[in-house]
Amino acid sequence: MIEIIPAIDIMDGKCVRLSQGDYSRSKIYSDSPLDVAKYFEDCGMAMLHLVDLDGAKSRFPVNQAVLEDIASHTSLKVEFGGGVKDREALLSVFNAGACRAICGSVACSDPDAFASWLREFGGERIVLGADVKDGSVAVNGWLDKSDASASDLISRFVPEGLLTSIVTEISRDGMLAGPAIALYQELMHKFPELQVVASGGVGSMADIEALDSAGVQAVIVGKAIYEGKIALC
């Protein structure tokens, strides 16, 4: 059965959602990310996907206090992304309570560093975030495009111990119009040893069931929960 991982995106300390990765198209859903996290915990969720949108555009996590708050006041396992671009930031995120760090920009800009983190901390704690826009991976809060595809990045790091990649189709993110199932099927076929986590576009339980039928093991859901399209409890 596919695992549902609820998402909280943080901007200025608030719980928000973007549309298609556009920072100018944000909507605030709560002033208290901790209250939202506690709701997910009460619904029986085990994992939380926490993204620091401000940190993603900078060199270091900005909303780390939110991570510390959630990690210390809930039993949720928190995977954290946004601004994890050097070893100092990585260690700070782990020290703040994250069980997994999601890294994308650094995998493109400094692949040797990312590979060394995989070897040092293991694929259980280091996750590749591959955010795809027009076939290429976008970096720095989705503001810039790299020359690499998701497949290129994954193939570079699987030999280094990569176990999980969260793959987001940016054009679908926040649009509730359905996930990029064909993309996930392609990646799962190429990398059968990898856990491919779907992200972006989920708008209904039917979308989650379709991903489950396709063999996707986990899916990140955000806006569909906040807009009442999917009820966790």
Helices and strands as residue ranges (DSSP letters): E 3-11, E 14-19, E 22-30, H 33-42, E 47-52, H 53-56, H 64-73, E 77-81, H 87-95, E 100-103, H 105-109, H 111-121, E 126-133, E 136-139, E 144-145, H 150-157, G 158-160, E 164-169, G 170-172, H 181-190, E 195-199, H 205-214, E 218-221, H 223-226
